[in-house]
Amino acid sequence: MDEIPEIEEIRTGSEKQETRRLYVMKNALTLFPVVCERMLTDEKWIESLRAVNASLAVINGIFMTNCLTTIAYELSIPFVLTASEIFPSLHRIPWNPSVFPSSFFSSSDKMTYSEKLISTLAAIVDYSIPPIGAPIHSVKTYAKDKPDISFTDLLHQAQFFLIEKDVLLDYPLPQLPNVRYVGGLATKRSLPLKGELVKFINASKNGIVVVSFGSNINDFPAVQLKKLQSALKQIKYDVVWRQKKTSFSHKNIYISDWVPQNDLLGHPKTKLFVTHCGNSGQFEALFHGVPMLGIPIFADQFYNSRRMTEKGYGLSLDIENFTPEELIEKINELIENKTYSEKIKRASEIFHSRPEYPAKKSARHIDHILKYGGEYLKSPCQESRLYEFLMIDVLVPIFAATIFLIYLIYRSVKKCLSFCCKKKTKID
């Protein structure tokens, strides 16, 4: 009976958290078109952009900012789209949804039948609906002096696509000549630590566990925070925890509302990274070869957590249901079992063995597009109509001809059988 209030607190906290997430998502989908409208109608800002006389625009292609392609169109500036996710309907990469997972789902490239079914249905929806993030009005409304064009066709005019994925962290994925994977754009060498943090790190005898959930720490219900605190103060390792101001303290825990995450991950005393599995944070861990304990909270973090565990770089926990004992057990397993550190250090070695880092690689591609343009890299499928790309115009006649042929064979066999039966009756 003593456990009932705690279970009820967890259940209530989880429900409140999920309700808040849905509320935030709904508000975001409502708010971004309004923000987009303000940017697209801000004549003073657009004129300042015109005065720059830019040769190329690099635009984040996610739904919050892809409407800015309208300004590039209005100013006659070719553009490159960046993103951390692949949208098959936009990039037109040959995409088998039963093999190549989407980050909207926490499946791997070895899907169960139900996961294949869900992934395929999601791909159909992706191809069927207009792109999320489209301006409130037509493109012609904002680019009055330009030929009328649909927002979908405008996005397909991108000269090049830079996608923040990498086979070392993600799964093997296909690409076209004007699509390049540049996962880890923000990765960089670590710098020496400063201030009070240096004293804490230097005093550590068993090593450091870095705990950072970004700004999402504010979304944690109190019961989850208590479980984290209970577990972290029991481990033999010292902890650097990015967390908002709190009255909680312990001798083995350094708490700050901001920490130099990249510099900490690059420190030789760091043994483990406890993370919400944001894309950038995972690439930083890969860059420095640090195993991860994933506790995903929202959106693509569940997918990111799954890919990390599939690669053998770490383990994951359910934020809603873990226990302090389970957290302690997994921290010890990840640090003491060298399999995890060996795998991610090997991946890190491969990452560093490449001739250029992602940021330099991206810059090279952008320079190339500036000098030569990207039209010669485009596949005709990237600007073809959807029914052409999906081969509906080819498959429908083939399907119809096949059905007609089957019908003819059926009629012929039926007629032959009927003739044979009549002949046999006459003989009898």
C-alpha positions in Angstrom: 0.0 0.0 0.0 2.9 2.3 0.6 3.8 2.3 -3.1 0.4 3.5 -4.3 1.0 7.3 -3.9 4.3 7.0 -5.8 2.7 5.1 -8.6 -0.1 7.6 -8.8 2.4 10.4 -8.8 4.3 8.8 -11.7 1.1 8.2 -13.6 -0.2 11.8 -13.0 3.2 13.3 -13.9 3.4 11.2 -17.1 -0.1 12.3 -18.2 0.7 15.9 -17.5 4.0 15.7 -19.4 2.3 14.0 -22.5 -0.5 16.6 -22.4 2.0 19.4 -22.3 4.0 17.9 -25.3 0.9 17.6 -27.4 -0.1 21.2 -26.4 3.4 22.5 -27.4 3.3 20.6 -30.7 -0.2 21.9 -31.5 0.8 25.5 -30.7 4.0 25.1 -32.7 2.1 24.0 -35.8 -0.2 26.9 -35.3 2.4 29.5 -34.5 5.0 28.8 -37.2 2.8 29.8 -40.2 2.1 33.1 -38.4 5.8 33.7 -37.8 6.5 32.7 -41.4 3.8 35.2 -42.7 5.5 38.0 -40.7 8.9 37.2 -42.3 7.5 36.9 -45.8 5.7 40.3 -45.5 8.5 42.2 -43.8 9.4 44.4 -46.7 12.2 46.2 -44.9 13.9 43.0 -44.0 13.5 41.6 -47.6 14.9 44.8 -49.0 17.9 44.5 -46.7 18.4 40.9 -48.1 18.1 42.2 -51.6 20.8 44.8 -50.9 23.2 42.0 -50.0 23.0 40.7 -53.6 23.6 37.2 -52.5 24.6 34.4 -54.9 23.2 31.5 -52.9 20.9 31.0 -50.0 21.4 28.2 -47.5 18.0 27.4 -45.8 17.1 25.0 -43.1 14.5 22.7 -44.8 12.5 21.7 -41.8 8.9 22.8 -41.5 9.7 25.8 -39.3 11.8 27.6 -41.8 11.3 26.0 -45.3 8.9 28.9 -46.1 12.0 31.1 -46.5 12.5 29.5 -49.9 9.8 31.9 -51.0 12.1 34.8 -50.4 14.9 33.2 -52.3 12.5 32.7 -55.2 11.4 36.3 -55.0 15.0 37.5 -55.0 16.0 35.1 -57.8 18.6 33.4 -55.5 19.3 29.7 -56.0 19.2 27.8 -52.7 20.5 24.8 -50.8 18.4 23.0 -48.2 19.7 21.6 -45.0 18.0 19.2 -42.5 18.6 16.5 -40.0 15.9 14.3 -41.5 15.2 12.8 -44.9 11.9 13.5 -46.5 11.5 11.0 -49.4 8.7 13.1 -51.1 11.1 16.1 -51.2 14.5 14.6 -51.8 13.1 11.9 -54.1 15.8 9.5 -53.0 14.9 5.9 -54.0 13.3 5.0 -50.7 12.0 1.6 -49.5 10.1 2.4 -46.3 10.3 -1.2 -45.2 14.2 -1.0 -45.1 15.0 2.6 -44.5 13.5 3.8 -41.2 12.1 7.3 -40.6 13.1 9.3 -37.5 9.4 9.8 -36.8 9.4 6.2 -35.5 11.8 4.5 -33.1 12.4 1.6 -35.5 15.7 0.3 -36.8 16.6 -0.9 -40.4 15.7 -4.4 -39.2 11.9 -3.8 -38.9 9.2 -6.2 -37.7 6.3 -6.7 -40.0 4.1 -4.3 -38.1 6.9 -1.7 -38.2 7.2 -2.2 -42.0 3.5 -1.7 -42.4 3.5 1.5 -40.3 6.5 2.9 -42.0 5.0 2.2 -45.5 1.7 3.9 -44.5 3.6 6.9 -43.2 5.5 7.1 -46.5 2.2 7.1 -48.4 0.9 9.9 -46.2 4.2 11.8 -46.7 3.8 11.6 -50.5 0.1 12.5 -50.3 -0.1 15.6 -48.1 1.3 19.1 -48.9 4.6 19.9 -47.3 4.4 21.0 -43.7 5.5 24.6 -43.3 3.9 25.9 -46.5 3.1 29.7 -46.4 -0.4 30.7 -45.6 -0.9 32.1 -49.1 0.3 31.0 -52.5 3.9 31.7 -53.6 2.7 34.2 -56.1 1.3 36.3 -53.3 4.8 37.0 -52.0 6.7 36.8 -55.3 4.4 39.0 -57.4 6.9 39.5 -60.3 7.6 35.8 -60.6 5.7 33.1 -62.5 3.2 31.3 -60.3 4.5 28.0 -58.8 3.3 25.7 -56.1 5.2 25.5 -52.8 6.0 21.8 -53.5 7.5 22.7 -56.9 9.5 25.5 -55.3 11.1 23.1 -52.8 12.0 20.8 -55.6 14.1 23.6 -57.1 16.7 23.2 -54.4 20.2 23.0 -56.0 21.6 20.7 -53.3 20.6 18.9 -50.1 22.8 18.7 -47.0 21.5 16.1 -44.5 22.8 15.8 -41.0 23.1 12.0 -41.0 26.1 9.7 -41.0 26.4 5.9 -41.5 28.5 5.7 -38.3 25.6 6.8 -36.2 22.6 6.1 -38.5 21.8 3.3 -40.9 23.2 2.9 -44.4 21.0 5.1 -46.6 20.7 5.8 -50.3 21.5 9.1 -51.9 21.4 11.0 -55.3 24.2 13.1 -56.7 22.8 16.3 -55.2 22.2 14.8 -51.7 25.1 14.5 -49.3 25.2 13.3 -45.7 27.1 15.6 -43.4 26.2 14.4 -39.9 28.1 16.2 -37.1 28.3 19.7 -38.5 28.8 21.2 -35.1 31.5 18.7 -33.9 34.8 20.2 -33.0 37.9 19.6 -30.9 37.5 20.2 -27.1 39.0 23.2 -25.4 40.6 23.2 -21.9 38.0 23.5 -19.1 37.9 26.7 -16.9 36.8 27.9 -13.5 35.5 25.9 -10.6 34.7 23.0 -13.0 38.4 22.3 -13.4 38.9 21.8 -9.7 36.0 19.3 -9.6 37.3 17.4 -12.6 40.9 17.2 -11.4 39.7 15.9 -8.0 37.8 13.0 -9.5 39.5 9.6 -8.9 37.1 7.3 -10.7 36.1 9.4 -13.7 33.3 11.6 -14.8 29.7 11.0 -15.9 28.3 14.0 -17.9 24.5 14.4 -17.6 22.8 16.8 -19.9 19.2 17.0 -21.2 19.5 20.4 -22.7 16.6 22.7 -22.1 14.3 19.7 -21.8 15.2 19.2 -18.1 12.4 21.7 -17.3 9.9 19.2 -18.7 10.8 16.5 -16.1 8.1 15.7 -13.5 9.5 16.0 -9.9 9.3 12.2 -9.4 11.7 11.6 -12.3 14.2 14.2 -11.0 14.1 12.6 -7.6 14.9 9.2 -9.1 17.8 10.7 -11.1 19.1 12.4 -7.9 18.8 9.2 -5.9 20.7 7.2 -8.5 23.5 9.7 -9.3 24.5 10.3 -5.7 25.0 6.5 -5.2 27.4 5.8 -8.0 31.2 5.8 -7.4 31.8 8.2 -10.3 31.7 12.0 -10.2 28.8 13.7 -12.0 28.7 16.9 -14.0 25.0 17.6 -14.4 23.5 20.4 -16.5 20.4 21.4 -14.5 18.5 24.5 -13.5 19.2 26.0 -10.1 18.2 23.6 -7.4 18.6 23.1 -3.6 19.8 19.5 -4.2 23.5 18.9 -3.8 25.9 16.0 -3.2 29.6 15.8 -2.8 30.0 13.7 -6.1 27.7 16.0 -8.2 28.6 19.3 -9.8 25.4 21.1 -10.9 25.2 24.1 -13.2 22.5 25.5 -15.5 25.1 25.5 -18.3 28.1 23.3 -18.9 30.7 23.2 -21.7 29.3 19.9 -23.0 31.7 19.4 -25.9 34.7 20.2 -23.8 33.6 17.8 -21.1 33.0 15.0 -23.6 36.5 15.5 -24.9 38.1 15.3 -21.5 40.1 12.1 -20.8 38.3 11.6 -17.5 34.9 11.4 -19.0 33.5 7.8 -18.9 29.9 8.2 -20.0 27.3 10.7 -21.4 23.8 10.5 -20.1 21.7 12.3 -22.7 18.2 13.0 -24.0 19.6 11.9 -27.4 19.5 15.1 -29.3 21.1 14.8 -32.7 24.0 17.2 -32.1 24.8 15.8 -28.7 25.0 12.3 -30.0 27.4 13.4 -32.7 29.6 15.1 -30.1 29.7 11.8 -28.2 30.6 10.0 -31.4 33.3 12.6 -32.2 35.0 12.1 -28.8 34.3 8.3 -28.5 32.1 8.4 -25.4 29.5 5.8 -24.7 25.9 7.0 -24.1 23.0 6.2 -21.8 20.0 7.5 -23.7 16.9 8.8 -21.9 14.8 10.2 -24.8 12.1 12.7 -24.0 10.5 14.0 -27.2 10.2 13.8 -31.0 13.2 12.2 -32.9 15.0 11.5 -29.6 13.4 8.0 -29.4 14.6 7.2 -32.9 18.1 8.5 -32.0 18.2 6.4 -28.9 17.3 3.3 -30.9 20.0 3.8 -33.5 22.6 4.4 -30.8 21.7 1.1 -29.1 21.6 -0.7 -32.4 25.1 0.4 -33.1 26.3 -0.8 -29.7 27.3 2.6 -28.5 25.2 2.6 -25.4 21.9 1.6 -23.7 18.6 3.4 -23.2 16.0 3.9 -20.4 12.3 4.8 -20.4 12.0 8.2 -18.8 8.5 7.3 -17.5 9.3 3.9 -15.9 12.9 3.6 -14.9 14.0 3.0 -11.3 17.1 4.4 -9.5 18.5 0.9 -9.3 18.1 0.3 -13.0 19.8 3.6 -13.8 22.8 2.7 -11.5 23.0 -0.8 -13.1 23.1 0.6 -16.6 25.7 3.3 -15.7 28.0 0.6 -14.2 27.4 -1.7 -17.2 28.3 0.9 -19.7 31.5 2.0 -18.0 32.7 -1.4 -16.8 31.8 -3.4 -19.9 34.4 -2.2 -22.4 32.4 -3.4 -25.4 30.5 -0.2 -25.6 33.5 2.1 -25.4 35.5 0.0 -27.8 32.7 0.2 -30.4 32.2 4.0 -30.2 35.9 4.6 -30.1 36.3 2.6 -33.3 33.5 4.6 -34.9 35.2 7.8 -33.7 38.5 6.7 -35.2 36.8 6.1 -38.6 35.1 9.6 -38.3 38.5 11.2 -37.7 40.2 9.2 -40.5 38.1 10.9 -43.2 39.9 13.6 -45.3 37.6 16.4 -44.0 35.1 17.1 -41.2 31.4 17.6 -42.0 31.5 21.4 -41.7 34.4 21.6 -44.3 32.7 19.0 -46.5 29.5 21.1 -46.5 31.5 24.3 -47.2 33.1 22.5 -50.2 29.8 21.5 -51.6 28.4 25.0 -51.2 31.4 26.5 -52.9 31.0 24.1 -55.7 27.3 25.0 -56.2 28.3 28.7 -56.1 30.8 28.1 -58.9 29.1 25.6 -61.1 25.5 25.5 -60.0 23.7 22.3 -59.1 21.5 21.6 -62.1 23.8 19.0 -63.6 23.6 17.0 -60.4 19.8 16.8 -60.4 17.9 13.7 -61.3 14.8 14.2 -63.5 12.9 12.4 -60.8 13.4 15.3 -58.4 11.3 17.7 -60.6 8.9 15.1 -62.1 5.3 14.9 -61.1 4.4 12.7 -58.2 2.5 10.2 -60.4 5.5 10.0 -62.7 8.0 9.5 -59.9 5.8 6.7 -58.3 5.4 5.2 -61.8 1.6 5.3 -61.6 1.4 6.2 -65.3 3.4 3.1 -66.1 2.1 0.7 -63.5 -1.6 1.3 -64.0 -1.6 0.3 -67.8 0.6 -2.7 -67.0 -1.8 -3.7 -64.2 -4.8 -3.2 -66.4 -3.2 -5.2 -69.3 -2.4 -8.0 -66.8 -6.0 -8.1 -65.5 -7.3 -8.1 -69.1 -4.9 -10.9 -70.1 -6.0 -13.0 -67.1 -9.6 -12.4 -68.1 -8.9 -13.5 -71.6 -7.2 -16.7 -70.4 -10.1 -17.3 -68.0 -12.7 -16.9 -70.8 -10.7 -19.1 -73.2 -10.3 -21.9 -70.6 -14.0 -21.6 -69.7 -15.0 -21.8 -73.4 -12.7 -24.8 -74.1 -14.1 -26.7 -71.0 -17.6 -25.9 -72.1 -16.9 -27.2 -75.6 -15.2 -30.4 -74.3 -18.2 -31.0 -72.0 -20.7 -30.6 -74.8 -18.7 -32.9 -77.1 -18.5 -35.6 -74.4 -22.3 -35.4 -73.8 -23.0 -36.0 -77.5 -20.7 -39.0 -77.6 -22.4 -40.5 -74.5 
